[in-house]
Amino acid sequence: MAIWAGTFISTKYVLLEIPPALSALYRYGIASLILLVIDYNNPETIRRSDYGRITFLGATGVTLYYLLQHYGINYTNATDASILISLSPAFIACISWILLKERVEAAVIVGLVLALAGCILVITNGDVTIKNQQGRWRGDMLILLTAVSWALYSVFAKKITAAYT
C-alpha cells in the first residue's frame, strides 16, 4: 500500500520532466518486463475465447487507467488524485449493481454516498463552487475517470481471475 500510495507523489515529480503519455508508457514497459521475468516458466495458456475480455481488461486496467491517471495528476495535485482514486470501490459497487444486477444493501448505499460526500468536501475544502484553479478541476475529473476505469477492470476481471493463475 505504501508503494501504491507513493506513486501519486512520484508521478507528479516525474511529470515535471516528461509528458504524461510517455510517463505512462515507461511505467507500463518496466512493469511488463518485470512480469515477463516472473511469468517466464508459466505453462498456462490463454484460451482464444478469453482474448476479447483480456484485451478489454488491458485497455481499462492498464492503458486507460495509467493514461487518465498521469494526465489527471498533470493538472491536479497528488492529494486530490489519491483521494479521488479511493472512490473506485464505490464505482465497482455501482457498476456491479447496474451491469451484473448484483444486490446492493442499504448500508452499502449509505456508505457510498458518505464516501462521495467526504471526497467532495475534502477536495473542495468545503467550498463546492467550481473554480478552475489552473486546470485542477480538469485533473480531478480525469482522476475520477481513472477510478471508473479501474472499477470496470475490477468488475470484468472477476471471471478471468477465477479461470487463470
Secondary structure, 3 states (H helix, E strand, C coil): CHHHHHHHHHHHHHCCCCCHHHHHHHHHHHHHHHHHHHHCCCCCCCCHHHHHHHHHHHHHHHHHHHHHHHHHHHHCCHHHHHHHHCCHHHHHHHHHHHHCCCCCCHHHHHHHHHHHHHHHHHHHCCCCCCCCCCCHHHHHHHHHHHHHHHHHHHHHHHHHHHHCC
